Amino acid sequence: MQELLEFLAKSLVDYPDEVEVGQVEGEKSIILELKVAPDDMGKVIGKQGRIAKAIRTVVKAAAAKENKRVVVEIIQ
């Protein structure tokens, strides 16, 4: 999951070197924290959050194949 999120984010942004993905494991779910450069926040979120929603959908679909629950958070 972490590699998938990193690949998706790096292909969207202008500064792919500044993309960081952190993973926090909970009891029932995994939280993936996506951190990008401040100039790239708009590109990752998109108009009305459409790109962020699409990223979350793709990662959740990949996690469902492995019977896991994943939450994607975009942080600064």
Secondary structure by P-SEA (a helix, b strand, c coil): caaaaaaaaaacccccccbbbbbbbcccbbbbbbbcccccccccccccaaaaaaaaaaaaaaaaaacbbbbbbbcc
